[in-house]
Amino acid sequence: MIDLSGKVAIVTGGSSGIGLATAQGFLKRGATAVSADLDSPDDGQIEFVKTDVTNPESLQKLVKTVVDKYHHIDILVANAGIAEKKAPVSELDEDNWQKVINIDLTGVVLTNKYVVKQMEKQDSGGSVINMSSILGLVGGPKSQAYSAAKAGVANYTKSQAVTYAARGIRFNAVAPGYVNTPLLKTLPKETTDAMIGKMPIGRLAEPEEIANVIAFLASDEASIVTGAVVSADGGYTAV
Ligand SMILES: NC(=O)c1ccc[n+]([C@@H]2O[C@H](COP(=O)([O-])OP(=O)(O)OC[C@H]3O[C@@H](n4cnc5c(N)ncnc54)[C@H](O)[C@@H]3O)[C@@H](O)[C@H]2O)c1
């Protein structure tokens, strides 16, 4: 099993779904896991710091609380996210657009900002895993803010991967297909039925399946920079 002993991890949105499975997977592998969420986890073992990922003061307080107690942060999973109101763009709900972009894209970047500042101070590397989605990689009917946010997370993460590679702070994004979590229950049944139809495995993924991939990316076993490619003109491209 992947060994994360002694590592301290923050998981945003760690009180439900993929985030909760990720935090539980970290604990099982020997790490300390802190859920940074609006709501506390229904799990006696995972620590909780009430956090709003759209609020810089809340994020600074999160980092301070964790560093005061554990003195370092080794892993960040910027996972908190919400679904969108599906509609063609001609019927876009502008408030919903802003809310989804604020949480799913800006929230990831802000969380990275304050945690990576701490990782820079520690000067001992780190692993940042940001949550994208299949909808950030391919088109989805009636999706606007969610697709834009998740595509933004994917490409933003590549830029950070090449920016921080030499300092040993690794950035990866995961882009799951459809996963059996409370987030899907916020969508109409015809939408979730269509999602199952698009899954090659013929079912929704389980949160633990995504959590296992995240645990690997968080571990020292993934500590080589596999994503940076040096192009012929000497520039770097993350893949
Ligand atoms: N479920 C899927 O099919 C699927 C597929 C691909 C990607 N994702 C992404 O995975 C991530 C987790 O989704 P999930 O399905 O586990 O959802 P979920 O609803 O079960 O969990 C999301 C968590 O994020 C928290 N959260 C929401 N807004 C927040 C904020 N402002 N600050 C802090 N926490 C906040 C919620 O309280 C909740 O605990 C999301 O980014 C989602 O977009 C989900």
The ligand as a Gaussian input file, in Angstrom:
#p B3LYP/6-31G(d) Opt

LIG

0 1
 N      -19.139000      13.554000      -8.723000
 C      -18.669000      13.603000      -9.963000
 O      -19.184000      12.932000     -10.888000
 C      -17.467000      14.430000     -10.285000
 C      -16.809000      14.193000     -11.506000
 C      -15.680000      14.961000     -11.805000
 C      -15.241000      15.927000     -10.926000
 N      -15.928000      16.135000      -9.743000
 C      -15.430000      17.186000      -8.864000
 O      -14.991000      16.577000      -7.664000
 C      -15.087000      17.521000      -6.585000
 C      -15.819000      16.897000      -5.423000
 O      -17.132000      16.589000      -5.877000
 P      -18.066000      15.527000      -5.165000
 O      -18.800000      14.844000      -6.262000
 O      -17.331000      14.742000      -4.162000
 O      -19.096000      16.538000      -4.490000
 P      -19.734000      16.646000      -3.008000
 O      -20.878000      17.577000      -3.176000
 O      -19.978000      15.298000      -2.446000
 O      -18.556000      17.347000      -2.176000
 C      -18.172000      18.661000      -2.404000
 C      -17.755000      19.275000      -1.088000
 O      -17.288000      20.618000      -1.362000
 C      -17.737000      21.447000      -0.307000
 N      -17.772000      22.851000      -0.718000
 C      -18.612000      23.455000      -1.598000
 N      -18.374000      24.767000      -1.662000
 C      -17.336000      25.023000      -0.815000
 C      -16.632000      26.188000      -0.434000
 N      -16.949000      27.400000      -0.935000
 N      -15.628000      26.079000       0.464000
 C      -15.298000      24.872000       1.001000
 N      -15.944000      23.736000       0.683000
 C      -16.955000      23.803000      -0.211000
 C      -19.126000      20.920000       0.023000
 O      -19.550000      21.349000       1.329000
 C      -18.905000      19.414000      -0.080000
 O      -18.536000      18.850000       1.162000
 C      -15.775000      18.758000      -7.184000
 O      -14.794000      19.720000      -7.533000
 C      -16.452000      18.214000      -8.422000
 O      -16.655000      19.209000      -9.398000
 C      -17.003000      15.408000      -9.402000

